[in-house]
Amino acid sequence: QVPEGKKSVMLRFWMGSDEKTLSSEDIEQRLKAIIKALNKATGAEIRQ
């Protein structure tokens, strides 16, 4: 359940590279950076 005063939002990202096949580590690093930026800009957080 979404706590009172919070909203639930779903985002989808497509990641790719013209230079190489992205590894799981590459994707994880980029995803962490996106989550950190969203949190800093909006206070968004991942629901556990």
mmCIF entry with sequence, helices, sheets and N, C-alpha, C, O atoms, coordinates in Angstrom:
data_MODEL
# 
_entry.id   MODEL 
# 
_entity.id                         1 
_entity.type                       polymer 
_entity.pdbx_number_of_molecules   1 
# 
_entity_poly.entity_id                      1 
_entity_poly.type                           'polypeptide(L)' 
_entity_poly.nstd_linkage                   no 
_entity_poly.nstd_monomer                   no 
_entity_poly.pdbx_seq_one_letter_code       QVPEGKKSVMLRFWMGSDEKTLSSEDIEQRLKAIIKALNKATGAEIRQ 
_entity_poly.pdbx_seq_one_letter_code_can   QVPEGKKSVMLRFWMGSDEKTLSSEDIEQRLKAIIKALNKATGAEIRQ 
_entity_poly.pdbx_strand_id                 A 
# 
loop_
_entity_poly_seq.entity_id 
_entity_poly_seq.num 
_entity_poly_seq.mon_id 
_entity_poly_seq.hetero 
1 1  GLN n 
1 2  VAL n 
1 3  PRO n 
1 4  GLU n 
1 5  GLY n 
1 6  LYS n 
1 7  LYS n 
1 8  SER n 
1 9  VAL n 
1 10 MET n 
1 11 LEU n 
1 12 ARG n 
1 13 PHE n 
1 14 TRP n 
1 15 MET n 
1 16 GLY n 
1 17 SER n 
1 18 ASP n 
1 19 GLU n 
1 20 LYS n 
1 21 THR n 
1 22 LEU n 
1 23 SER n 
1 24 SER n 
1 25 GLU n 
1 26 ASP n 
1 27 ILE n 
1 28 GLU n 
1 29 GLN n 
1 30 ARG n 
1 31 LEU n 
1 32 LYS n 
1 33 ALA n 
1 34 ILE n 
1 35 ILE n 
1 36 LYS n 
1 37 ALA n 
1 38 LEU n 
1 39 ASN n 
1 40 LYS n 
1 41 ALA n 
1 42 THR n 
1 43 GLY n 
1 44 ALA n 
1 45 GLU n 
1 46 ILE n 
1 47 ARG n 
1 48 GLN n 
# 
_struct_asym.id          A 
_struct_asym.entity_id   1 
# 
_struct_conf.conf_type_id            HELX_P 
_struct_conf.id                      HELX_P1 
_struct_conf.pdbx_PDB_helix_id       AA1 
_struct_conf.beg_label_comp_id       SER 
_struct_conf.beg_label_asym_id       A 
_struct_conf.beg_label_seq_id        24 
_struct_conf.pdbx_beg_PDB_ins_code   ? 
_struct_conf.end_label_comp_id       THR 
_struct_conf.end_label_asym_id       A 
_struct_conf.end_label_seq_id        42 
_struct_conf.pdbx_end_PDB_ins_code   ? 
_struct_conf.beg_auth_comp_id        SER 
_struct_conf.beg_auth_asym_id        A 
_struct_conf.beg_auth_seq_id         24 
_struct_conf.end_auth_comp_id        THR 
_struct_conf.end_auth_asym_id        A 
_struct_conf.end_auth_seq_id         42 
_struct_conf.pdbx_PDB_helix_class    1 
_struct_conf.details                 ? 
_struct_conf.pdbx_PDB_helix_length   19 
# 
_struct_conf_type.id          HELX_P 
_struct_conf_type.criteria    ? 
_struct_conf_type.reference   ? 
# 
loop_
_atom_site.group_PDB 
_atom_site.id 
_atom_site.type_symbol 
_atom_site.label_atom_id 
_atom_site.label_alt_id 
_atom_site.label_comp_id 
_atom_site.label_asym_id 
_atom_site.label_entity_id 
_atom_site.label_seq_id 
_atom_site.pdbx_PDB_ins_code 
_atom_site.Cartn_x 
_atom_site.Cartn_y 
_atom_site.Cartn_z 
_atom_site.occupancy 
_atom_site.B_iso_or_equiv 
_atom_site.pdbx_formal_charge 
_atom_site.auth_seq_id 
_atom_site.auth_comp_id 
_atom_site.auth_asym_id 
_atom_site.auth_atom_id 
_atom_site.pdbx_PDB_model_num 
ATOM 1   N N  . GLN A 1 1  ? 0.827  -1.182 0.000   1.00 0.00 ? 1  GLN A N  1 
ATOM 2   C CA . GLN A 1 1  ? 0.000  0.000  0.000   1.00 0.00 ? 1  GLN A CA 1 
ATOM 3   C C  . GLN A 1 1  ? 0.870  1.244  0.000   1.00 0.00 ? 1  GLN A C  1 
ATOM 4   O O  . GLN A 1 1  ? 1.986  1.250  0.520   1.00 0.00 ? 1  GLN A O  1 
ATOM 5   N N  . VAL A 1 2  ? 0.330  2.294  -0.597  1.00 0.00 ? 2  VAL A N  1 
ATOM 6   C CA . VAL A 1 2  ? 1.028  3.572  -0.652  1.00 0.00 ? 2  VAL A CA 1 
ATOM 7   C C  . VAL A 1 2  ? 0.644  4.364  0.594   1.00 0.00 ? 2  VAL A C  1 
ATOM 8   O O  . VAL A 1 2  ? -0.541 4.569  0.857   1.00 0.00 ? 2  VAL A O  1 
ATOM 9   N N  . PRO A 1 3  ? 1.642  4.812  1.367   1.00 0.00 ? 3  PRO A N  1 
ATOM 10  C CA . PRO A 1 3  ? 1.342  5.578  2.577   1.00 0.00 ? 3  PRO A CA 1 
ATOM 11  C C  . PRO A 1 3  ? 0.577  6.868  2.261   1.00 0.00 ? 3  PRO A C  1 
ATOM 12  O O  . PRO A 1 3  ? 0.693  7.419  1.166   1.00 0.00 ? 3  PRO A O  1 
ATOM 13  N N  . GLU A 1 4  ? -0.199 7.334  3.229   1.00 0.00 ? 4  GLU A N  1 
ATOM 14  C CA . GLU A 1 4  ? -0.948 8.575  3.069   1.00 0.00 ? 4  GLU A CA 1 
ATOM 15  C C  . GLU A 1 4  ? 0.020  9.726  2.791   1.00 0.00 ? 4  GLU A C  1 
ATOM 16  O O  . GLU A 1 4  ? 1.079  9.820  3.409   1.00 0.00 ? 4  GLU A O  1 
ATOM 17  N N  . GLY A 1 5  ? -0.351 10.586 1.867   1.00 0.00 ? 5  GLY A N  1 
ATOM 18  C CA . GLY A 1 5  ? 0.488  11.722 1.508   1.00 0.00 ? 5  GLY A CA 1 
ATOM 19  C C  . GLY A 1 5  ? 1.537  11.406 0.454   1.00 0.00 ? 5  GLY A C  1 
ATOM 20  O O  . GLY A 1 5  ? 2.273  12.292 0.022   1.00 0.00 ? 5  GLY A O  1 
ATOM 21  N N  . LYS A 1 6  ? 1.607  10.145 0.040   1.00 0.00 ? 6  LYS A N  1 
ATOM 22  C CA . LYS A 1 6  ? 2.565  9.728  -0.994  1.00 0.00 ? 6  LYS A CA 1 
ATOM 23  C C  . LYS A 1 6  ? 1.801  9.357  -2.260  1.00 0.00 ? 6  LYS A C  1 
ATOM 24  O O  . LYS A 1 6  ? 0.598  9.101  -2.221  1.00 0.00 ? 6  LYS A O  1 
ATOM 25  N N  . LYS A 1 7  ? 2.513  9.332  -3.373  1.00 0.00 ? 7  LYS A N  1 
ATOM 26  C CA . LYS A 1 7  ? 1.935  8.914  -4.645  1.00 0.00 ? 7  LYS A CA 1 
ATOM 27  C C  . LYS A 1 7  ? 2.773  7.784  -5.207  1.00 0.00 ? 7  LYS A C  1 
ATOM 28  O O  . LYS A 1 7  ? 3.976  7.711  -4.957  1.00 0.00 ? 7  LYS A O  1 
ATOM 29  N N  . SER A 1 8  ? 2.149  6.917  -5.955  1.00 0.00 ? 8  SER A N  1 
ATOM 30  C CA . SER A 1 8  ? 2.845  5.826  -6.616  1.00 0.00 ? 8  SER A CA 1 
ATOM 31  C C  . SER A 1 8  ? 2.996  6.166  -8.098  1.00 0.00 ? 8  SER A C  1 
ATOM 32  O O  . SER A 1 8  ? 2.023  6.499  -8.774  1.00 0.00 ? 8  SER A O  1 
ATOM 33  N N  . VAL A 1 9  ? 4.226  6.077  -8.587  1.00 0.00 ? 9  VAL A N  1 
ATOM 34  C CA . VAL A 1 9  ? 4.519  6.384  -9.986  1.00 0.00 ? 9  VAL A CA 1 
ATOM 35  C C  . VAL A 1 9  ? 5.372  5.256  -10.544 1.00 0.00 ? 9  VAL A C  1 
ATOM 36  O O  . VAL A 1 9  ? 6.269  4.754  -9.868  1.00 0.00 ? 9  VAL A O  1 
ATOM 37  N N  . MET A 1 10 ? 5.088  4.855  -11.788 1.00 0.00 ? 10 MET A N  1 
ATOM 38  C CA . MET A 1 10 ? 5.886  3.829  -12.444 1.00 0.00 ? 10 MET A CA 1 
ATOM 39  C C  . MET A 1 10 ? 6.651  4.489  -13.577 1.00 0.00 ? 10 MET A C  1 
ATOM 40  O O  . MET A 1 10 ? 6.079  5.228  -14.379 1.00 0.00 ? 10 MET A O  1 
ATOM 41  N N  . LEU A 1 11 ? 7.948  4.216  -13.638 1.00 0.00 ? 11 LEU A N  1 
ATOM 42  C CA . LEU A 1 11 ? 8.789  4.729  -14.714 1.00 0.00 ? 11 LEU A CA 1 
ATOM 43  C C  . LEU A 1 11 ? 9.428  3.556  -15.433 1.00 0.00 ? 11 LEU A C  1 
ATOM 44  O O  . LEU A 1 11 ? 9.717  2.525  -14.826 1.00 0.00 ? 11 LEU A O  1 
ATOM 45  N N  . ARG A 1 12 ? 9.645  3.720  -16.728 1.00 0.00 ? 12 ARG A N  1 
ATOM 46  C CA . ARG A 1 12 ? 10.313 2.687  -17.517 1.00 0.00 ? 12 ARG A CA 1 
ATOM 47  C C  . ARG A 1 12 ? 11.453 3.355  -18.275 1.00 0.00 ? 12 ARG A C  1 
ATOM 48  O O  . ARG A 1 12 ? 11.292 4.437  -18.840 1.00 0.00 ? 12 ARG A O  1 
ATOM 49  N N  . PHE A 1 13 ? 12.602 2.697  -18.278 1.00 0.00 ? 13 PHE A N  1 
ATOM 50  C CA . PHE A 1 13 ? 13.771 3.231  -18.959 1.00 0.00 ? 13 PHE A CA 1 
ATOM 51  C C  . PHE A 1 13 ? 14.285 2.215  -19.966 1.00 0.00 ? 13 PHE A C  1 
ATOM 52  O O  . PHE A 1 13 ? 14.276 1.012  -19.706 1.00 0.00 ? 13 PHE A O  1 
ATOM 53  N N  . TRP A 1 14 ? 14.730 2.697  -21.106 1.00 0.00 ? 14 TRP A N  1 
ATOM 54  C CA . TRP A 1 14 ? 15.424 1.874  -22.087 1.00 0.00 ? 14 TRP A CA 1 
ATOM 55  C C  . TRP A 1 14 ? 16.863 2.342  -22.087 1.00 0.00 ? 14 TRP A C  1 
ATOM 56  O O  . TRP A 1 14 ? 17.133 3.537  -22.211 1.00 0.00 ? 14 TRP A O  1 
ATOM 57  N N  . MET A 1 15 ? 17.778 1.419  -21.949 1.00 0.00 ? 15 MET A N  1 
ATOM 58  C CA . MET A 1 15 ? 19.196 1.762  -21.939 1.00 0.00 ? 15 MET A CA 1 
ATOM 59  C C  . MET A 1 15 ? 19.895 1.005  -23.046 1.00 0.00 ? 15 MET A C  1 
ATOM 60  O O  . MET A 1 15 ? 19.616 -0.167 -23.297 1.00 0.00 ? 15 MET A O  1 
ATOM 61  N N  . GLY A 1 16 ? 20.797 1.686  -23.696 1.00 0.00 ? 16 GLY A N  1 
ATOM 62  C CA . GLY A 1 16 ? 21.559 1.048  -24.758 1.00 0.00 ? 16 GLY A CA 1 
ATOM 63  C C  . GLY A 1 16 ? 22.847 1.805  -24.995 1.00 0.00 ? 16 GLY A C  1 
ATOM 64  O O  . GLY A 1 16 ? 23.035 2.913  -24.492 1.00 0.00 ? 16 GLY A O  1 
ATOM 65  N N  . SER A 1 17 ? 23.707 1.212  -25.744 1.00 0.00 ? 17 SER A N  1 
ATOM 66  C CA . SER A 1 17 ? 24.985 1.823  -26.082 1.00 0.00 ? 17 SER A CA 1 
ATOM 67  C C  . SER A 1 17 ? 25.322 1.493  -27.527 1.00 0.00 ? 17 SER A C  1 
ATOM 68  O O  . SER A 1 17 ? 25.124 0.366  -27.981 1.00 0.00 ? 17 SER A O  1 
ATOM 69  N N  . ASP A 1 18 ? 25.832 2.484  -28.240 1.00 0.00 ? 18 ASP A N  1 
ATOM 70  C CA . ASP A 1 18 ? 26.308 2.255  -29.604 1.00 0.00 ? 18 ASP A CA 1 
ATOM 71  C C  . ASP A 1 18 ? 27.706 1.652  -29.602 1.00 0.00 ? 18 ASP A C  1 
ATOM 72  O O  . ASP A 1 18 ? 28.188 1.183  -30.633 1.00 0.00 ? 18 ASP A O  1 
ATOM 73  N N  . GLU A 1 19 ? 28.360 1.666  -28.431 1.00 0.00 ? 19 GLU A N  1 
ATOM 74  C CA . GLU A 1 19 ? 29.755 1.240  -28.330 1.00 0.00 ? 19 GLU A CA 1 
ATOM 75  C C  . GLU A 1 19 ? 29.938 -0.206 -27.890 1.00 0.00 ? 19 GLU A C  1 
ATOM 76  O O  . GLU A 1 19 ? 30.892 -0.868 -28.300 1.00 0.00 ? 19 GLU A O  1 
ATOM 77  N N  . LYS A 1 20 ? 29.013 -0.705 -27.044 1.00 0.00 ? 20 LYS A N  1 
ATOM 78  C CA . LYS A 1 20 ? 29.196 -2.055 -26.504 1.00 0.00 ? 20 LYS A CA 1 
ATOM 79  C C  . LYS A 1 20 ? 27.878 -2.592 -25.968 1.00 0.00 ? 20 LYS A C  1 
ATOM 80  O O  . LYS A 1 20 ? 26.897 -1.859 -25.839 1.00 0.00 ? 20 LYS A O  1 
ATOM 81  N N  . THR A 1 21 ? 27.874 -3.870 -25.663 1.00 0.00 ? 21 THR A N  1 
ATOM 82  C CA . THR A 1 21 ? 26.747 -4.474 -24.970 1.00 0.00 ? 21 THR A CA 1 
ATOM 83  C C  . THR A 1 21 ? 26.857 -4.096 -23.503 1.00 0.00 ? 21 THR A C  1 
ATOM 84  O O  . THR A 1 21 ? 27.905 -4.286 -22.885 1.00 0.00 ? 21 THR A O  1 
ATOM 85  N N  . LEU A 1 22 ? 25.780 -3.563 -22.947 1.00 0.00 ? 22 LEU A N  1 
ATOM 86  C CA . LEU A 1 22 ? 25.807 -3.153 -21.549 1.00 0.00 ? 22 LEU A CA 1 
ATOM 87  C C  . LEU A 1 22 ? 25.747 -4.377 -20.639 1.00 0.00 ? 22 LEU A C  1 
ATOM 88  O O  . LEU A 1 22 ? 24.934 -5.279 -20.840 1.00 0.00 ? 22 LEU A O  1 
ATOM 89  N N  . SER A 1 23 ? 26.614 -4.390 -19.646 1.00 0.00 ? 23 SER A N  1 
ATOM 90  C CA . SER A 1 23 ? 26.608 -5.472 -18.662 1.00 0.00 ? 23 SER A CA 1 
ATOM 91  C C  . SER A 1 23 ? 25.583 -5.146 -17.577 1.00 0.00 ? 23 SER A C  1 
ATOM 92  O O  . SER A 1 23 ? 25.086 -4.022 -17.503 1.00 0.00 ? 23 SER A O  1 
ATOM 93  N N  . SER A 1 24 ? 25.278 -6.114 -16.753 1.00 0.00 ? 24 SER A N  1 
ATOM 94  C CA . SER A 1 24 ? 24.379 -5.890 -15.620 1.00 0.00 ? 24 SER A CA 1 
ATOM 95  C C  . SER A 1 24 ? 24.939 -4.801 -14.717 1.00 0.00 ? 24 SER A C  1 
ATOM 96  O O  . SER A 1 24 ? 24.187 -3.990 -14.176 1.00 0.00 ? 24 SER A O  1 
ATOM 97  N N  . GLU A 1 25 ? 26.254 -4.783 -14.554 1.00 0.00 ? 25 GLU A N  1 
ATOM 98  C CA . GLU A 1 25 ? 26.902 -3.763 -13.717 1.00 0.00 ? 25 GLU A CA 1 
ATOM 99  C C  . GLU A 1 25 ? 26.720 -2.368 -14.325 1.00 0.00 ? 25 GLU A C  1 
ATOM 100 O O  . GLU A 1 25 ? 26.435 -1.412 -13.604 1.00 0.00 ? 25 GLU A O  1 
ATOM 101 N N  . ASP A 1 26 ? 26.882 -2.246 -15.647 1.00 0.00 ? 26 ASP A N  1 
ATOM 102 C CA . ASP A 1 26 ? 26.672 -0.963 -16.328 1.00 0.00 ? 26 ASP A CA 1 
ATOM 103 C C  . ASP A 1 26 ? 25.254 -0.449 -16.074 1.00 0.00 ? 26 ASP A C  1 
ATOM 104 O O  . ASP A 1 26 ? 25.053 0.717  -15.736 1.00 0.00 ? 26 ASP A O  1 
ATOM 105 N N  . ILE A 1 27 ? 24.288 -1.330 -16.241 1.00 0.00 ? 27 ILE A N  1 
ATOM 106 C CA . ILE A 1 27 ? 22.887 -0.957 -16.069 1.00 0.00 ? 27 ILE A CA 1 
ATOM 107 C C  . ILE A 1 27 ? 22.610 -0.583 -14.621 1.00 0.00 ? 27 ILE A C  1 
ATOM 108 O O  . ILE A 1 27 ? 21.931 0.409  -14.358 1.00 0.00 ? 27 ILE A O  1 
ATOM 109 N N  . GLU A 1 28 ? 23.125 -1.363 -13.681 1.00 0.00 ? 28 GLU A N  1 
ATOM 110 C CA . GLU A 1 28 ? 22.914 -1.091 -12.258 1.00 0.00 ? 28 GLU A CA 1 
ATOM 111 C C  . GLU A 1 28 ? 23.481 0.269  -11.873 1.00 0.00 ? 28 GLU A C  1 
ATOM 112 O O  . GLU A 1 28 ? 22.836 1.016  -11.137 1.00 0.00 ? 28 GLU A O  1 
ATOM 113 N N  . GLN A 1 29 ? 24.673 0.603  -12.357 1.00 0.00 ? 29 GLN A N  1 
ATOM 114 C CA . GLN A 1 29 ? 25.283 1.905  -12.058 1.00 0.00 ? 29 GLN A CA 1 
ATOM 115 C C  . GLN A 1 29 ? 24.426 3.044  -12.593 1.00 0.00 ? 29 GLN A C  1 
ATOM 116 O O  . GLN A 1 29 ? 24.210 4.038  -11.901 1.00 0.00 ? 29 GLN A O  1 
ATOM 117 N N  . ARG A 1 30 ? 23.943 2.904  -13.810 1.00 0.00 ? 30 ARG A N  1 
ATOM 118 C CA . ARG A 1 30 ? 23.110 3.955  -14.402 1.00 0.00 ? 30 ARG A CA 1 
ATOM 119 C C  . ARG A 1 30 ? 21.786 4.082  -13.662 1.00 0.00 ? 30 ARG A C  1 
ATOM 120 O O  . ARG A 1 30 ? 21.311 5.194  -13.429 1.00 0.00 ? 30 ARG A O  1 
ATOM 121 N N  . LEU A 1 31 ? 21.187 2.959  -13.294 1.00 0.00 ? 31 LEU A N  1 
ATOM 122 C CA . LEU A 1 31 ? 19.923 2.979  -12.572 1.00 0.00 ? 31 LEU A CA 1 
ATOM 123 C C  . LEU A 1 31 ? 20.080 3.643  -11.206 1.00 0.00 ? 31 LEU A C  1 
ATOM 124 O O  . LEU A 1 31 ? 19.219 4.421  -10.795 1.00 0.00 ? 31 LEU A O  1 
ATOM 125 N N  . LYS A 1 32 ? 21.165 3.345  -10.501 1.00 0.00 ? 32 LYS A N  1 
ATOM 126 C CA . LYS A 1 32 ? 21.423 3.985  -9.206  1.00 0.00 ? 32 LYS A CA 1 
ATOM 127 C C  . LYS A 1 32 ? 21.568 5.494  -9.362  1.00 0.00 ? 32 LYS A C  1 
ATOM 128 O O  . LYS A 1 32 ? 21.082 6.252  -8.522  1.00 0.00 ? 32 LYS A O  1 
ATOM 129 N N  . ALA A 1 33 ? 22.232 5.939  -10.429 1.00 0.00 ? 33 ALA A N  1 
ATOM 130 C CA . ALA A 1 33 ? 22.402 7.373  -10.683 1.00 0.00 ? 33 ALA A CA 1 
ATOM 131 C C  . ALA A 1 33 ? 21.050 8.039  -10.962 1.00 0.00 ? 33 ALA A C  1 
ATOM 132 O O  . ALA A 1 33 ? 20.795 9.152  -10.502 1.00 0.00 ? 33 ALA A O  1 
ATOM 133 N N  . ILE A 1 34 ? 20.193 7.357  -11.713 1.00 0.00 ? 34 ILE A N  1 
ATOM 134 C CA . ILE A 1 34 ? 18.859 7.891  -12.008 1.00 0.00 ? 34 ILE A CA 1 
ATOM 135 C C  . ILE A 1 34 ? 18.051 8.019  -10.724 1.00 0.00 ? 34 ILE A C  1 
ATOM 136 O O  . ILE A 1 34 ? 17.423 9.051  -10.487 1.00 0.00 ? 34 ILE A O  1 
ATOM 137 N N  . ILE A 1 35 ? 18.063 6.980  -9.895  1.00 0.00 ? 35 ILE A N  1 
ATOM 138 C CA . ILE A 1 35 ? 17.311 6.993  -8.636  1.00 0.00 ? 35 ILE A CA 1 
ATOM 139 C C  . ILE A 1 35 ? 17.821 8.103  -7.727  1.00 0.00 ? 35 ILE A C  1 
ATOM 140 O O  . ILE A 1 35 ? 17.026 8.813  -7.112  1.00 0.00 ? 35 ILE A O  1 
ATOM 141 N N  . LYS A 1 36 ? 19.133 8.259  -7.636  1.00 0.00 ? 36 LYS A N  1 
ATOM 142 C CA . LYS A 1 36 ? 19.726 9.307  -6.798  1.00 0.00 ? 36 LYS A CA 1 
ATOM 143 C C  . LYS A 1 36 ? 19.304 10.694 -7.285  1.00 0.00 ? 36 LYS A C  1 
ATOM 144 O O  . LYS A 1 36 ? 18.956 11.556 -6.478  1.00 0.00 ? 36 LYS A O  1 
ATOM 145 N N  . ALA A 1 37 ? 19.333 10.911 -8.604  1.00 0.00 ? 37 ALA A N  1 
ATOM 146 C CA . ALA A 1 37 ? 18.944 12.204 -9.170  1.00 0.00 ? 37 ALA A CA 1 
ATOM 147 C C  . ALA A 1 37 ? 17.459 12.489 -8.927  1.00 0.00 ? 37 ALA A C  1 
ATOM 148 O O  . ALA A 1 37 ? 17.094 13.614 -8.587  1.00 0.00 ? 37 ALA A O  1 
ATOM 149 N N  . LEU A 1 38 ? 16.602 11.481 -9.100  1.00 0.00 ? 38 LEU A N  1 
ATOM 150 C CA . LEU A 1 38 ? 15.172 11.662 -8.847  1.00 0.00 ? 38 LEU A CA 1 
ATOM 151 C C  . LEU A 1 38 ? 14.909 11.976 -7.378  1.00 0.00 ? 38 LEU A C  1 
ATOM 152 O O  . LEU A 1 38 ? 14.075 12.822 -7.057  1.00 0.00 ? 38 LEU A O  1 
ATOM 153 N N  . ASN A 1 39 ? 15.622 11.293 -6.494  1.00 0.00 ? 39 ASN A N  1 
ATOM 154 C CA . ASN A 1 39 ? 15.469 11.544 -5.064  1.00 0.00 ? 39 ASN A CA 1 
ATOM 155 C C  . ASN A 1 39 ? 15.885 12.963 -4.715  1.00 0.00 ? 39 ASN A C  1 
ATOM 156 O O  . ASN A 1 39 ? 15.192 13.652 -3.966  1.00 0.00 ? 39 ASN A O  1 
ATOM 157 N N  . LYS A 1 40 ? 17.010 13.400 -5.252  1.00 0.00 ? 40 LYS A N  1 
ATOM 158 C CA . LYS A 1 40 ? 17.517 14.748 -4.967  1.00 0.00 ? 40 LYS A CA 1 
ATOM 159 C C  . LYS A 1 40 ? 16.571 15.816 -5.513  1.00 0.00 ? 40 LYS A C  1 
ATOM 160 O O  . LYS A 1 40 ? 16.318 16.819 -4.845  1.00 0.00 ? 40 LYS A O  1 
ATOM 161 N N  . ALA A 1 41 ? 16.051 15.610 -6.709  1.00 0.00 ? 41 ALA A N  1 
ATOM 162 C CA . ALA A 1 41 ? 15.205 16.608 -7.360  1.00 0.00 ? 41 ALA A CA 1 
ATOM 163 C C  . ALA A 1 41 ? 13.780 16.654 -6.808  1.00 0.00 ? 41 ALA A C  1 
ATOM 164 O O  . ALA A 1 41 ? 13.163 17.718 -6.757  1.00 0.00 ? 41 ALA A O  1 
ATOM 165 N N  . THR A 1 42 ? 13.257 15.485 -6.391  1.00 0.00 ? 42 THR A N  1 
ATOM 166 C CA . THR A 1 42 ? 11.835 15.431 -6.036  1.00 0.00 ? 42 THR A CA 1 
ATOM 167 C C  . THR A 1 42 ? 11.543 14.796 -4.681  1.00 0.00 ? 42 THR A C  1 
ATOM 168 O O  . THR A 1 42 ? 10.415 14.874 -4.193  1.00 0.00 ? 42 THR A O  1 
ATOM 169 N N  . GLY A 1 43 ? 12.541 14.171 -4.073  1.00 0.00 ? 43 GLY A N  1 
ATOM 170 C CA . GLY A 1 43 ? 12.294 13.434 -2.835  1.00 0.00 ? 43 GLY A CA 1 
ATOM 171 C C  . GLY A 1 43 ? 11.753 12.032 -3.097  1.00 0.00 ? 43 GLY A C  1 
ATOM 172 O O  . GLY A 1 43 ? 11.357 11.332 -2.165  1.00 0.00 ? 43 GLY A O  1 
ATOM 173 N N  . ALA A 1 44 ? 11.737 11.622 -4.367  1.00 0.00 ? 44 ALA A N  1 
ATOM 174 C CA . ALA A 1 44 ? 11.221 10.297 -4.722  1.00 0.00 ? 44 ALA A CA 1 
ATOM 175 C C  . ALA A 1 44 ? 12.073 9.208  -4.086  1.00 0.00 ? 44 ALA A C  1 
ATOM 176 O O  . ALA A 1 44 ? 13.279 9.371  -3.904  1.00 0.00 ? 44 ALA A O  1 
ATOM 177 N N  . GLU A 1 45 ? 11.431 8.106  -3.756  1.00 0.00 ? 45 GLU A N  1 
ATOM 178 C CA . GLU A 1 45 ? 12.161 6.969  -3.199  1.00 0.00 ? 45 GLU A CA 1 
ATOM 179 C C  . GLU A 1 45 ? 11.549 5.675  -3.708  1.00 0.00 ? 45 GLU A C  1 
ATOM 180 O O  . GLU A 1 45 ? 10.382 5.633  -4.098  1.00 0.00 ? 45 GLU A O  1 
ATOM 181 N N  . ILE A 1 46 ? 12.350 4.625  -3.697  1.00 0.00 ? 46 ILE A N  1 
ATOM 182 C CA . ILE A 1 46 ? 11.901 3.308  -4.134  1.00 0.00 ? 46 ILE A CA 1 
ATOM 183 C C  . ILE A 1 46 ? 11.148 2.649  -2.986  1.00 0.00 ? 46 ILE A C  1 
ATOM 184 O O  . ILE A 1 46 ? 11.632 2.606  -1.855  1.00 0.00 ? 46 ILE A O  1 
ATOM 185 N N  . ARG A 1 47 ? 9.966  2.139  -3.286  1.00 0.00 ? 47 ARG A N  1 
ATOM 186 C CA . ARG A 1 47 ? 9.189  1.429  -2.275  1.00 0.00 ? 47 ARG A CA 1 
ATOM 187 C C  . ARG A 1 47 ? 9.798  0.052  -2.073  1.00 0.00 ? 47 ARG A C  1 
ATOM 188 O O  . ARG A 1 47 ? 10.078 -0.646 -3.047  1.00 0.00 ? 47 ARG A O  1 
ATOM 189 N N  . GLN A 1 48 ? 10.004 -0.345 -0.846  1.00 0.00 ? 48 GLN A N  1 
ATOM 190 C CA . GLN A 1 48 ? 10.608 -1.640 -0.528  1.00 0.00 ? 48 GLN A CA 1 
ATOM 191 C C  . GLN A 1 48 ? 9.553  -2.704 -0.360  1.00 0.00 ? 48 GLN A C  1 
ATOM 192 O O  . GLN A 1 48 ? 9.879  -3.860 -0.089  1.00 0.00 ? 48 GLN A O  1 
# 
